[in-house]
């Protein structure tokens, strides 16, 4: 097997081969990440919400029982969809950690929906998942139990391309619906969000369990 120290790679022909190989790999990587970036942006810019059996709100951080600005915006979008009659049930997703004092993202989401006019019996709160992959797994179990055939999924726009793939793999038929923007997002923050999703989607497509990477990138799973 040829390696970097073999006579073949030390020769001019060997070095040219390695340069061409590296160039080809670089071009493949650029093409792949360019495609992923385009698809993330395309999905983020389109609201596909339509009549369904349920609306699912993917979890985000909560602070002492109150939704973070991101979760607040996702829940507001769910309330607006519910009030439009898009679906009769809202599912809130997301658990909590040791630092959350017993609060969970799904529970905080349920309380927020109740305070904004969604009846208790029209809310299903999932409170055990800790990242996007687990939230999709829990959503699939809820959908099977409740006989949901079509679900509108609500999250950040840049998050939805990966969610859609996870849902398809779980056998769910979903329509993506991005939350409203939170105002000005600086270029660094936007770049970090996009990079997170590009790496997470790539790991997913290559069959890697990405939970460890989510925690490394965010300090906490999304």
N, CA, C and O of each residue as an XYZ file, in Angstrom:
888
protein
N       0.844     -1.196      0.000
C       0.000      0.000      0.000
C       0.883      1.252      0.000
O       1.834      1.330      0.778
N       0.589      2.219     -0.849
C       1.397      3.424     -0.959
C       1.192      4.312      0.253
O       0.058      4.538      0.675
N       2.303      4.829      0.828
C       2.183      5.782      1.921
C       3.089      6.967      1.644
O       3.835      6.989      0.664
N       3.008      7.956      2.534
C       3.708      9.216      2.294
C       5.214      9.050      2.256
O       5.909      9.888      1.682
N       5.756      7.948      2.877
C       7.201      7.758      2.940
C       7.712      6.754      1.915
O       8.908      6.466      1.876
N       6.825      6.220      1.090
C       7.241      5.225      0.108
C       8.000      5.884     -1.025
O       7.854      7.086     -1.246
N       8.820      5.112     -1.759
C       9.550      5.673     -2.892
C       8.636      6.289     -3.935
O       8.998      7.272     -4.582
N       7.417      5.698     -4.105
C       6.509      6.208     -5.123
C       6.093      7.645     -4.847
O       6.002      8.463     -5.762
N       5.836      7.951     -3.552
C       5.378      9.301     -3.214
C       6.519     10.290     -3.142
O       6.301     11.499     -3.224
N       7.763      9.777     -2.986
C       8.907     10.672     -2.979
C       9.316     11.085     -4.390
O      10.010     12.085     -4.575
N       8.884     10.316     -5.374
C       9.213     10.638     -6.758
C       8.351     11.791     -7.234
O       7.303     12.055     -6.646
N       8.776     12.498     -8.309
C       7.938     13.582     -8.863
C       6.544     13.100     -9.243
O       5.558     13.797     -9.004
N       6.456     11.909     -9.835
C       5.144     11.376    -10.231
C       4.276     11.109     -9.009
O       3.071     11.363     -9.030
N       4.894     10.592     -7.934
C       4.133     10.323     -6.717
C       3.619     11.588     -6.072
O       2.487     11.643     -5.591
N       4.474     12.621     -6.066
C       4.036     13.894     -5.484
C       2.916     14.526     -6.306
O       1.989     15.109     -5.743
N       2.993     14.415     -7.622
C       1.914     14.944     -8.476
C       0.616     14.199     -8.218
O      -0.458     14.800     -8.175
N       0.720     12.884     -8.047
C      -0.481     12.090     -7.760
C      -1.140     12.536     -6.457
O      -2.360     12.687     -6.379
N      -0.299     12.745     -5.426
C      -0.855     13.184     -4.151
C      -1.496     14.561     -4.253
O      -2.548     14.808     -3.663
N      -0.860     15.458     -5.002
C      -1.435     16.797     -5.176
C      -2.780     16.724     -5.885
O      -3.735     17.399     -5.499
N      -2.847     15.892     -6.933
C      -4.116     15.737     -7.653
C      -5.181     15.089     -6.756
O      -6.348     15.479     -6.788
N      -4.771     14.104     -5.964
C      -5.716     13.451     -5.060
C      -6.265     14.441     -4.044
O      -7.470     14.483     -3.797
N      -5.376     15.239     -3.457
C      -5.815     16.246     -2.493
C      -6.723     17.285     -3.147
O      -7.704     17.726     -2.549
N      -6.391     17.671     -4.374
C      -7.222     18.637     -5.089
C      -8.610     18.077     -5.351
O      -9.611     18.772     -5.179
N      -8.668     16.813     -5.770
C      -9.967     16.183     -6.033
C     -10.791     16.098     -4.749
O     -11.986     16.394     -4.755
N     -10.148     15.691     -3.642
C     -10.861     15.614     -2.364
C     -11.354     16.984     -1.920
O     -12.459     17.111     -1.392
N     -10.540     18.003     -2.133
C     -10.945     19.361     -1.781
C     -12.145     19.803     -2.600
O     -13.083     20.396     -2.067
N     -12.118     19.516     -3.900
C     -13.233     19.907     -4.766
C     -14.514     19.168     -4.383
O     -15.602     19.746     -4.396
N     -14.375     17.889     -4.042
C     -15.549     17.121     -3.611
C     -16.124     17.720     -2.328
O     -17.340     17.868     -2.202
N     -15.244     18.068     -1.367
C     -15.706     18.654     -0.108
C     -16.383     20.002     -0.341
O     -17.427     20.287      0.246
N     -15.781     20.833     -1.205
C     -16.375     22.139     -1.502
C     -17.743     21.971     -2.143
O     -18.691     22.672     -1.789
N     -17.847     21.032     -3.098
C     -19.126     20.794     -3.769
C     -20.178     20.286     -2.786
O     -21.330     20.717     -2.823
N     -19.776     19.366     -1.906
C     -20.721     18.817     -0.927
C     -21.239     19.893      0.021
O     -22.447     20.052      0.190
N     -20.319     20.629      0.634
C     -20.743     21.635      1.599
C     -21.469     22.799      0.921
O     -22.326     23.437      1.532
N     -21.129     23.072     -0.334
C     -21.878     24.085     -1.076
C     -23.319     23.657     -1.281
O     -24.239     24.462     -1.139
N     -23.514     22.381     -1.615
C     -24.880     21.865     -1.799
C     -25.648     21.881     -0.487
O     -26.809     22.289     -0.452
N     -24.997     21.433      0.610
C     -25.671     21.417      1.914
C     -26.059     22.830      2.323
O     -27.172     23.056      2.799
N     -25.148     23.780      2.142
C     -25.449     25.171      2.483
C     -26.658     25.675      1.695
O     -27.552     26.306      2.259
N     -26.681     25.398      0.402
C     -27.790     25.868     -0.435
C     -29.116     25.270      0.027
O     -30.125     25.971      0.095
N     -29.116     23.971      0.347
C     -30.357     23.319      0.765
C     -30.823     23.828      2.130
O     -32.023     23.985      2.356
N     -29.889     24.083      3.032
C     -30.253     24.639      4.340
C     -30.925     26.001      4.164
O     -31.974     26.265      4.751
N     -30.311     26.859      3.352
C     -30.864     28.190      3.127
C     -32.215     28.109      2.416
O     -33.140     28.845      2.760
N     -32.335     27.233      1.442
C     -33.587     27.098      0.696
C     -34.722     26.678      1.631
O     -35.806     27.260      1.598
N     -34.467     25.664      2.465
C     -35.494     25.193      3.398
C     -35.840     26.265      4.423
O     -36.999     26.406      4.815
N     -34.838     27.016      4.855
C     -35.053     28.044      5.875
C     -35.946     29.170      5.386
O     -36.616     29.825      6.184
N     -35.960     29.398      4.086
C     -36.669     30.559      3.533
C     -38.098     30.253      3.093
O     -38.794     31.148      2.615
N     -38.546     29.012      3.243
C     -39.869     28.621      2.760
C     -40.711     28.069      3.903
O     -40.251     27.220      4.668
N     -41.940     28.551      4.016
C     -42.885     28.035      5.009
C     -43.837     27.074      4.303
O     -44.671     27.488      3.498
N     -43.702     25.793      4.612
C     -44.517     24.761      3.964
C     -45.723     24.343      4.801
O     -46.353     23.327      4.508
N     -46.053     25.114      5.842
C     -47.161     24.732      6.720
C     -48.457     24.581      5.942
O     -48.830     25.451      5.154
N     -49.133     23.476      6.172
C     -50.453     23.212      5.589
C     -51.216     22.284      6.513
O     -50.665     21.794      7.498
N     -52.475     22.041      6.205
C     -53.337     21.262      7.084
C     -52.697     19.925      7.436
O     -52.250     19.184      6.561
N     -52.662     19.632      8.733
C     -51.998     18.427      9.215
C     -52.711     17.914     10.457
O     -53.712     18.480     10.896
N     -52.178     16.831     11.014
C     -52.760     16.254     12.220
C     -52.204     16.877     13.494
O     -52.857     16.849     14.538
N     -51.005     17.435     13.411
C     -50.384     18.011     14.604
C     -49.308     19.005     14.191
O     -48.801     18.986     13.070
N     -48.984     19.868     15.135
C     -47.855     20.799     15.018
C     -46.839     20.376     16.070
O     -47.194     20.207     17.236
N     -45.587     20.202     15.678
C     -44.540     19.814     16.624
C     -43.527     20.941     16.754
O     -42.968     21.402     15.758
N     -43.293     21.380     17.983
C     -42.340     22.453     18.261
C     -41.067     21.844     18.832
O     -41.090     21.254     19.912
N     -39.972     21.982     18.123
C     -38.708     21.445     18.608
C     -38.140     22.325     19.715
O     -38.201     23.553     19.649
N     -37.594     21.676     20.722
C     -37.164     22.370     21.923
C     -35.945     23.252     21.718
O     -35.136     23.037     20.816
N     -35.841     24.237     22.572
C     -34.666     25.104     22.677
C     -34.536     25.473     24.148
O     -35.341     25.037     24.971
N     -33.547     26.258     24.478
C     -33.253     26.528     25.887
C     -34.415     27.200     26.607
O     -35.180     27.974     26.031
N     -34.512     26.868     27.898
C     -35.434     27.585     28.783
C     -34.635     28.062     29.984
O     -33.639     27.449     30.368
N     -35.087     29.173     30.574
C     -34.370     29.774     31.689
C     -35.296     29.865     32.896
O     -36.196     30.703     32.950
N     -35.055     28.982     33.859
C     -35.836     29.001     35.104
C     -37.338     28.950     34.836
O     -38.116     29.667     35.465
N     -37.725     28.114     33.914
C     -39.136     27.944     33.618
C     -39.701     28.896     32.593
O     -40.900     28.868     32.318
N     -38.868     29.732     32.026
C     -39.310     30.667     30.987
C     -38.609     30.338     29.666
O     -37.422     30.013     29.663
N     -39.325     30.419     28.555
C     -38.686     30.100     27.280
C     -37.624     31.130     26.909
O     -37.812     32.329     27.113
N     -36.522     30.660     26.369
C     -35.511     31.558     25.820
C     -36.115     32.293     24.619
O     -37.164     31.886     24.119
N     -35.479     33.355     24.152
C     -36.009     34.046     22.961
C     -36.238     33.119     21.767
O     -37.222     33.268     21.043
N     -35.334     32.169     21.562
C     -35.493     31.244     20.442
C     -36.719     30.354     20.649
O     -37.537     30.204     19.742
N     -36.846     29.768     21.832
C     -38.008     28.916     22.102
C     -39.289     29.736     22.072
O     -40.316     29.271     21.577
N     -39.230     30.946     22.596
C     -40.383     31.860     22.567
C     -40.864     32.050     21.134
O     -42.063     31.978     20.868
N     -39.938     32.292     20.212
C     -40.312     32.523     18.813
C     -40.891     31.264     18.175
O     -41.829     31.343     17.381
N     -40.337     30.112     18.520
C     -40.879     28.854     17.981
C     -42.300     28.620     18.496
O     -43.180     28.215     17.736
N     -42.519     28.874     19.778
C     -43.851     28.667     20.353
C     -44.861     29.665     19.793
O     -46.013     29.311     19.546
N     -44.435     30.906     19.594
C     -45.329     31.889     18.975
C     -45.768     31.425     17.591
O     -46.927     31.593     17.210
N     -44.834     30.840     16.840
C     -45.189     30.341     15.517
C     -46.205     29.206     15.628
O     -47.143     29.133     14.833
N     -46.026     28.326     16.603
C     -46.967     27.229     16.804
C     -48.352     27.746     17.183
O     -49.363     27.244     16.691
N     -48.397     28.745     18.054
C     -49.676     29.340     18.439
C     -50.376     29.932     17.215
O     -51.578     29.742     17.030
N     -49.623     30.644     16.387
C     -50.210     31.245     15.188
C     -50.751     30.174     14.242
O     -51.827     30.341     13.668
N     -50.016     29.086     14.079
C     -50.481     27.998     13.213
C     -51.728     27.333     13.794
O     -52.663     27.010     13.062
N     -51.738     27.130     15.117
C     -52.906     26.529     15.762
C     -54.132     27.423     15.590
O     -55.221     26.936     15.284
N     -53.957     28.708     15.784
C     -55.076     29.637     15.653
C     -55.598     29.712     14.214
O     -56.774     30.002     13.997
N     -54.742     29.454     13.249
C     -55.160     29.411     11.843
C     -55.890     28.117     11.499
O     -56.431     27.986     10.401
N     -55.910     27.162     12.425
C     -56.577     25.891     12.167
C     -55.736     24.920     11.359
O     -56.272     24.004     10.735
N     -54.408     25.112     11.364
C     -53.526     24.220     10.609
C     -53.583     22.800     11.157
O     -53.550     21.838     10.390
N     -53.670     22.662     12.474
C     -53.748     21.340     13.109
C     -54.429     21.484     14.458
O     -54.372     22.552     15.068
N     -55.082     20.410     14.941
C     -55.822     20.493     16.201
C     -54.993     20.199     17.448
O     -55.487     20.364     18.563
N     -53.743     19.767     17.281
C     -52.909     19.371     18.421
C     -51.521     19.977     18.251
O     -51.005     20.085     17.139
N     -50.922     20.375     19.388
C     -49.542     20.876     19.378
C     -48.700     19.983     20.277
O     -49.062     19.720     21.424
N     -47.585     19.523     19.750
C     -46.636     18.706     20.506
C     -45.415     19.563     20.835
O     -44.812     20.154     19.940
N     -45.050     19.632     22.118
C     -43.830     20.341     22.523
C     -42.765     19.305     22.871
O     -43.047     18.320     23.554
N     -41.552     19.531     22.401
C     -40.498     18.543     22.533
C     -39.326     19.097     23.333
O     -39.010     20.283     23.244
N     -38.685     18.239     24.110
C     -37.455     18.629     24.790
C     -37.456     18.367     26.276
O     -38.412     18.696     26.979
N     -36.383     17.774     26.745
C     -36.238     17.492     28.162
C     -35.451     18.568     28.886
O     -35.373     19.710     28.432
N     -34.876     18.199     30.000
C     -34.092     19.124     30.802
C     -32.876     18.426     31.376
O     -32.790     17.199     31.342
N     -31.939     19.195     31.901
C     -30.730     18.647     32.486
C     -30.629     18.937     33.960
O     -31.565     19.436     34.585
N     -29.477     18.613     34.502
C     -29.262     18.794     35.946
C     -29.342     20.262     36.355
O     -29.678     20.567     37.499
N     -29.040     21.165     35.440
C     -29.020     22.593     35.758
C     -30.382     23.271     35.578
O     -30.515     24.475     35.799
N     -31.389     22.493     35.176
C     -32.678     23.092     34.838
C     -33.682     23.087     35.985
O     -34.831     23.485     35.791
N     -33.281     22.651     37.163
C     -34.138     22.695     38.368
C     -35.492     22.029     38.144
O     -36.520     22.513     38.618
N     -35.478     20.918     37.418
C     -36.707     20.179     37.192
C     -37.528     20.663     36.017
O     -38.510     20.020     35.645
N     -37.147     21.782     35.426
C     -37.874     22.277     34.255
C     -37.423     21.533     32.995
O     -36.289     21.063     32.903
N     -38.322     21.441     32.050
C     -38.004     20.833     30.761
C     -38.474     21.752     29.644
O     -39.394     22.549     29.825
N     -37.835     21.631     28.492
C     -38.230     22.453     27.354
C     -39.663     22.137     26.933
O     -40.439     23.039     26.617
N     -40.008     20.844     26.932
C     -41.376     20.469     26.569
C     -42.406     20.974     27.559
O     -43.491     21.411     27.175
N     -42.055     20.912     28.856
C     -42.974     21.404     29.882
C     -43.144     22.911     29.836
O     -44.259     23.418     29.964
N     -42.045     23.628     29.652
C     -42.127     25.088     29.526
C     -42.929     25.467     28.292
O     -43.705     26.422     28.313
N     -42.735     24.710     27.213
C     -43.524     24.961     26.001
C     -45.005     24.749     26.226
O     -45.829     25.529     25.749
N     -45.348     23.691     26.954
C     -46.761     23.428     27.277
C     -47.355     24.572     28.077
O     -48.462     25.025     27.784
N     -46.632     25.045     29.087
C     -47.142     26.135     29.922
C     -47.336     27.413     29.099
O     -48.303     28.150     29.295
N     -46.414     27.658     28.190
C     -46.532     28.854     27.350
C     -47.746     28.754     26.431
O     -48.474     29.729     26.243
N     -47.955     27.581     25.867
C     -49.123     27.401     24.995
C     -50.420     27.574     25.779
O     -51.362     28.199     25.292
N     -50.471     27.024     26.992
C     -51.662     27.185     27.826
C     -51.940     28.658     28.101
O     -53.090     29.097     28.059
N     -50.889     29.414     28.382
C     -51.053     30.840     28.671
C     -51.466     31.639     27.443
O     -51.901     32.785     27.556
N     -51.330     31.033     26.278
C     -51.678     31.736     25.047
C     -52.866     31.113     24.325
O     -53.005     31.237     23.109
N     -53.724     30.438     25.099
C     -55.027     30.047     24.590
C     -55.153     28.669     23.991
O     -56.225     28.323     23.495
N     -54.098     27.859     24.015
C     -54.220     26.494     23.501
C     -54.724     25.606     24.642
O     -54.086     25.560     25.693
N     -55.836     24.906     24.473
C     -56.393     24.098     25.567
C     -55.453     22.973     26.000
O     -54.672     22.457     25.201
N     -55.542     22.607     27.260
C     -54.656     21.589     27.832
C     -54.763     20.269     27.071
O     -53.756     19.606     26.821
N     -56.003     19.888     26.702
C     -56.173     18.596     26.034
C     -55.760     18.620     24.563
O     -55.873     17.611     23.867
N     -55.286     19.759     24.098
C     -54.781     19.865     22.725
C     -53.254     19.971     22.691
O     -52.665     20.271     21.653
N     -52.623     19.721     23.846
C     -51.166     19.812     23.949
C     -50.609     18.473     24.408
O     -51.124     17.864     25.346
N     -49.571     18.026     23.751
C     -48.819     16.840     24.181
C     -47.391     17.293     24.461
O     -46.698     17.765     23.560
N     -46.956     17.150     25.703
C     -45.606     17.587     26.082
C     -44.691     16.375     26.217
O     -44.943     15.477     27.020
N     -43.639     16.365     25.428
C     -42.589     15.332     25.529
C     -41.442     15.949     26.315
O     -40.971     17.027     25.952
N     -40.979     15.305     27.374
C     -40.054     15.961     28.300
C     -38.794     15.142     28.602
O     -38.166     15.353     29.639
N     -38.416     14.217     27.721
C     -37.285     13.347     28.011
C     -36.118     13.495     27.034
O     -34.992     13.147     27.389
N     -36.339     13.989     25.840
C     -35.284     14.027     24.821
C     -34.273     15.126     25.120
O     -34.606     16.125     25.758
N     -33.023     14.941     24.655
C     -32.001     15.937     24.934
C     -31.329     16.491     23.689
O     -30.477     17.372     23.801
N     -31.687     16.003     22.504
C     -31.151     16.596     21.291
C     -32.139     16.368     20.149
O     -33.183     15.742     20.334
N     -31.802     16.879     18.977
C     -32.724     16.812     17.840
C     -33.053     15.377     17.458
O     -34.210     15.055     17.185
N     -32.044     14.514     17.437
C     -32.273     13.132     17.044
C     -33.257     12.454     17.995
O     -34.160     11.744     17.552
N     -33.085     12.670     19.292
C     -34.013     12.063     20.240
C     -35.402     12.687     20.139
O     -36.404     11.991     20.303
N     -35.473     13.973     19.874
C     -36.779     14.609     19.724
C     -37.549     13.989     18.558
O     -38.758     13.778     18.654
N     -36.857     13.700     17.467
C     -37.521     13.051     16.338
C     -37.963     11.638     16.713
O     -39.061     11.217     16.351
N     -37.118     10.907     17.433
C     -37.498      9.563     17.866
C     -38.749      9.600     18.737
O     -39.658      8.790     18.557
N     -38.796     10.540     19.682
C     -39.962     10.660     20.555
C     -41.193     11.098     19.766
O     -42.303     10.630     20.021
N     -40.988     12.001     18.807
C     -42.108     12.448     17.981
C     -42.680     11.288     17.175
O     -43.895     11.186     17.011
N     -41.815     10.418     16.674
C     -42.291      9.254     15.916
C     -43.140      8.333     16.793
O     -44.153      7.799     16.343
N     -42.723      8.151     18.044
C     -43.510      7.320     18.958
C     -44.866      7.955     19.249
O     -45.886      7.268     19.295
N     -44.868      9.267     19.445
C     -46.137      9.972     19.693
C     -47.041      9.866     18.465
O     -48.241      9.616     18.584
N     -46.454     10.056     17.293
C     -47.251      9.983     16.057
C     -47.869      8.613     15.877
O     -49.021      8.503     15.456
N     -47.123      7.569     16.191
C     -47.664      6.214     16.074
C     -48.797      5.988     17.066
O     -49.829      5.410     16.728
N     -48.592      6.450     18.287
C     -49.608      6.272     19.331
C     -50.879      7.054     19.038
O     -51.984      6.561     19.264
N     -50.723      8.276     18.533
C     -51.868      9.155     18.302
C     -52.413      9.067     16.870
O     -53.393      9.729     16.529
N     -51.767      8.246     16.046
C     -52.196      8.068     14.646
C     -52.085      9.371     13.844
O     -52.957      9.697     13.038
N     -50.998     10.102     14.080
C     -50.734     11.294     13.280
C     -50.108     10.864     11.954
O     -49.128     10.120     11.939
N     -50.668     11.325     10.859
C     -50.107     10.988      9.549
C     -49.248     12.119      8.989
O     -48.227     11.867      8.348
N     -49.658     13.354      9.227
C     -48.916     14.511      8.731
C     -48.684     15.486      9.885
O     -49.582     15.749     10.684
N     -47.472     16.011      9.955
C     -47.093     16.888     11.062
C     -46.375     18.118     10.517
O     -45.511     18.010      9.647
N     -46.741     19.281     11.035
C     -46.001     20.508     10.738
C     -44.921     20.645     11.804
O     -45.230     20.697     12.995
N     -43.655     20.704     11.389
C     -42.561     20.837     12.356
C     -42.073     22.284     12.371
O     -41.829     22.886     11.326
N     -41.938     22.821     13.570
C     -41.547     24.222     13.769
C     -40.200     24.276     14.467
O     -40.003     23.636     15.501
N     -39.281     25.032     13.909
C     -37.984     25.248     14.536
C     -37.316     26.437     13.861
O     -37.953     27.159     13.094
N     -36.034     26.642     14.144
C     -35.278     27.655     13.426
C     -35.187     27.255     11.957
O     -35.128     26.068     11.637
N     -35.178     28.234     11.075
C     -35.116     27.923      9.652
C     -33.915     27.074      9.292
O     -34.038     26.122      8.521
N     -32.749     27.406      9.843
C     -31.543     26.656      9.497
C     -31.547     25.241     10.066
O     -30.757     24.402      9.632
N     -32.409     24.968     11.014
C     -32.505     23.664     11.675
C     -33.373     22.687     10.879
O     -33.252     21.472     11.042
N     -34.238     23.209     10.027
C     -35.309     22.399      9.458
C     -34.857     21.410      8.393
O     -35.483     20.363      8.234
N     -33.794     21.708      7.661
C     -33.328     20.777      6.634
C     -32.905     19.458      7.269
O     -33.243     18.386      6.766
N     -32.167     19.535      8.373
C     -31.751     18.314      9.075
C     -32.943     17.617      9.728
O     -33.047     16.391      9.692
N     -33.837     18.400     10.322
C     -35.037     17.805     10.924
C     -35.829     17.019      9.882
O     -36.299     15.915     10.162
N     -35.978     17.580      8.688
C     -36.754     16.914      7.639
C     -36.148     15.559      7.290
O     -36.880     14.586      7.105
N     -34.819     15.482      7.199
C     -34.176     14.201      6.903
C     -34.398     13.204      8.036
O     -34.742     12.048      7.787
N     -34.205     13.640      9.270
C     -34.429     12.749     10.409
C     -35.860     12.237     10.441
O     -36.095     11.063     10.727
N     -36.814     13.109     10.149
C     -38.224     12.711     10.158
C     -38.520     11.709      9.046
O     -39.246     10.740      9.264
N     -37.970     11.934      7.871
C     -38.177     10.973      6.787
C     -37.634      9.602      7.182
O     -38.276      8.579      6.942
N     -36.467      9.589      7.779
C     -35.877      8.313      8.198
C     -36.713      7.634      9.271
O     -36.719      6.407      9.370
N     -37.417      8.421     10.074
C     -38.274      7.868     11.128
C     -39.658      7.499     10.606
O     -40.507      7.044     11.372
N     -39.892      7.690      9.311
C     -41.185      7.348      8.722
C     -42.254      8.400      8.900
O     -43.440      8.106      8.750
N     -41.859      9.630      9.219
C     -42.817     10.713      9.430
C     -42.966     11.546      8.162
O     -41.992     11.802      7.454
N     -44.191     11.961      7.889
C     -44.463     12.893      6.797
C     -44.645     14.280      7.410
O     -45.600     14.527      8.147
N     -43.723     15.170      7.095
C     -43.726     16.470      7.767
C     -43.698     17.619      6.770
O     -43.246     17.482      5.633
N     -44.205     18.771      7.248
C     -44.118     20.037      6.526
C     -43.314     20.993      7.403
O     -43.628     21.169      8.580
N     -42.293     21.601      6.844
C     -41.428     22.478      7.628
C     -41.996     23.891      7.706
O     -42.554     24.411      6.740
N     -41.838     24.504      8.891
C     -42.342     25.856      9.116
C     -41.373     26.599     10.031
O     -41.328     26.316     11.228
N     -40.594     27.549      9.494
C     -39.591     28.238     10.310
C     -40.207     29.268     11.243
O     -41.227     29.879     10.922
N     -39.587     29.456     12.389
C     -39.997     30.519     13.299
C     -39.639     31.870     12.693
O     -38.864     31.956     11.741
N     -40.218     32.924     13.264
C     -39.910     34.273     12.804
C     -38.497     34.662     13.224
O     -37.999     34.166     14.234
N     -37.845     35.541     12.469
C     -36.517     36.026     12.858
C     -36.574     36.778     14.183
O     -37.617     37.315     14.558
N     -35.453     36.811     14.882
C     -35.384     37.479     16.175
C     -34.800     38.878     16.083
O     -34.376     39.438     17.094
N     -34.771     39.440     14.905
C     -34.129     40.736     14.738
C     -32.754     40.540     14.141
O     -32.506     39.556     13.444
N     -31.863     41.474     14.412
C     -30.535     41.418     13.813
C     -29.706     40.290     14.421
O     -29.591     40.175     15.641
N     -29.130     39.458     13.549
C     -28.197     38.418     13.969
C     -26.860     38.740     13.336
O     -26.768     38.873     12.116
N     -25.812     38.869     14.156
C     -24.532     39.257     13.579
C     -23.976     38.141     12.707
O     -24.393     36.987     12.806
N     -23.033     38.506     11.858
C     -22.515     37.567     10.868
C     -21.837     36.364     11.516
O     -21.934     35.251     10.999
N     -21.152     36.570     12.638
C     -20.486     35.468     13.312
C     -21.495     34.455     13.839
O     -21.316     33.248     13.673
N     -22.559     34.950     14.476
C     -23.592     34.060     15.008
C     -24.260     33.284     13.878
O     -24.484     32.079     13.997
N     -24.575     33.968     12.787
C     -25.195     33.296     11.644
C     -24.262     32.241     11.066
O     -24.707     31.151     10.709
N     -22.985     32.551     10.972
C     -22.018     31.583     10.450
C     -21.919     30.360     11.352
O     -21.805     29.235     10.866
N     -21.963     30.576     12.663
C     -21.900     29.456     13.595
C     -23.127     28.556     13.466
O     -23.011     27.332     13.513
N     -24.295     29.162     13.303
C     -25.519     28.374     13.135
C     -25.440     27.519     11.866
O     -25.751     26.328     11.885
N     -25.021     28.143     10.777
C     -24.937     27.417      9.513
C     -23.888     26.312      9.597
O     -24.132     25.193      9.144
N     -22.730     26.613     10.169
C     -21.675     25.610     10.284
C     -22.125     24.434     11.135
O     -21.856     23.278     10.805
N     -22.810     24.735     12.230
C     -23.348     23.667     13.081
C     -24.239     22.732     12.277
O     -24.104     21.512     12.371
N     -25.141     23.290     11.494
C     -26.072     22.471     10.727
C     -25.372     21.726      9.593
O     -25.716     20.579      9.306
N     -24.407     22.356      8.952
C     -23.680     21.687      7.875
C     -22.922     20.470      8.403
O     -22.953     19.400      7.794
N     -22.240     20.638      9.544
C     -21.499     19.527     10.127
C     -22.437     18.446     10.660
O     -22.170     17.256     10.495
N     -23.533     18.858     11.298
C     -24.487     17.898     11.842
C     -25.154     17.099     10.731
O     -25.323     15.885     10.850
N     -25.532     17.778      9.651
C     -26.169     17.080      8.534
C     -25.183     16.117      7.876
O     -25.548     14.996      7.521
N     -23.936     16.553      7.715
C     -22.921     15.678      7.112
C     -22.695     14.441      7.975
O     -22.622     13.326      7.459
N     -22.583     14.637      9.294
C     -22.426     13.498     10.194
C     -23.614     12.548     10.085
O     -23.444     11.329     10.096
N     -24.795     13.102      9.983
C     -26.002     12.292      9.870
C     -25.992     11.465      8.589
O     -26.307     10.275      8.615
N     -25.633     12.088      7.474
C     -25.617     11.384      6.197
C     -24.554     10.294      6.146
O     -24.690      9.326      5.397
N     -23.496     10.446      6.938
C     -22.446      9.433      6.978
C     -22.658      8.433      8.113
O     -21.773      7.639      8.429
N     -23.848      8.486      8.720
C     -24.202      7.492      9.722
C     -23.540      7.673     11.064
O     -23.424      6.715     11.828
N     -23.100      8.888     11.374
C     -22.461      9.147     12.656
C     -23.481      9.698     13.636
O     -24.307     10.538     13.278
N     -23.421      9.226     14.866
C     -24.312      9.776     15.892
C     -23.735     11.106     16.340
O     -22.636     11.158     16.892
N     -24.468     12.173     16.104
C     -23.903     13.515     16.248
C     -24.157     14.170     17.601
O     -23.817     15.342     17.766
N     -24.731     13.481     18.568
C     -25.064     14.137     19.831
C     -23.842     14.726     20.519
O     -23.900     15.826     21.069
N     -22.731     13.987     20.488
C     -21.514     14.506     21.128
C     -21.059     15.791     20.463
O     -20.565     16.698     21.132
N     -21.224     15.875     19.126
C     -20.789     17.065     18.419
C     -21.700     18.238     18.738
O     -21.236     19.373     18.844
N     -23.000     17.975     18.894
C     -23.919     19.042     19.245
C     -23.523     19.665     20.589
O     -23.514     20.886     20.739
N     -23.201     18.816     21.549
C     -22.829     19.326     22.866
C     -21.526     20.105     22.795
O     -21.354     21.112     23.483
N     -20.600     19.627     21.949
C     -19.318     20.331     21.802
C     -19.502     21.687     21.139
O     -18.872     22.666     21.539
N     -20.367     21.751     20.122
C     -20.564     22.990     19.410
C     -21.370     24.004     20.219
O     -21.094     25.203     20.167
N     -22.362     23.526     20.962
C     -23.287     24.428     21.634
C     -23.090     24.515     23.143
O     -23.637     25.410     23.788
N     -22.329     23.610     23.700
C     -22.241     23.540     25.153
C     -23.408     22.752     25.726
O     -23.396     22.346     26.888
N     -24.417     22.544     24.885
C     -25.606     21.780     25.253
C     -26.312     21.369     23.986
O     -26.334     22.131     23.019
N     -26.891     20.183     23.965
C     -27.558     19.735     22.751
C     -28.682     20.692     22.392
O     -29.313     21.276     23.273
N     -28.940     20.859     21.056
C     -29.989     21.789     20.632
C     -31.360     21.217     20.882
O     -32.363     21.866     20.586
